[in-house]
Amino acid sequence: MSIPEVSADHSERARKNEQIILCSLSHLKQCEVANRIGVDISTISRMKDGEIQKLSNFLAACDLKVVGINKICVDSDELNMLRQTYARAVQNPHLSALLFGGDE
């Protein structure tokens, strides 16, 4: 049985997911991660040899992405609305003052 081709979008998202996971692992001790999930440290080492890539592909195929715990996710429609509001605010001194607390 052959592995089907992964779309370019999913492939890129999977690569980014894997990169984020591996970067996070590089900042933590493997024994700490192993303790957190209740496995032996050797399991973490084995996961780095392909399992993380499979998990990253799975997440991307489900239209999910890995985000650091200190990051905030915003819906793309909401982000566009915020960008438009900001653009109008910086062009209008009164609106800018209302939104950002400046002098009126």
Secondary structure, 3 states (H helix, E strand, C coil): CCCCCCCHHHHHHHHHHHHHHHHHHHHCCHHHHHHHHCCCHHHHHHHHHHHHHHHHHHHHHCCCCCCCCCCCCCCHHHHHHHHHHHHHHHHCHHHHHHHHCCCC
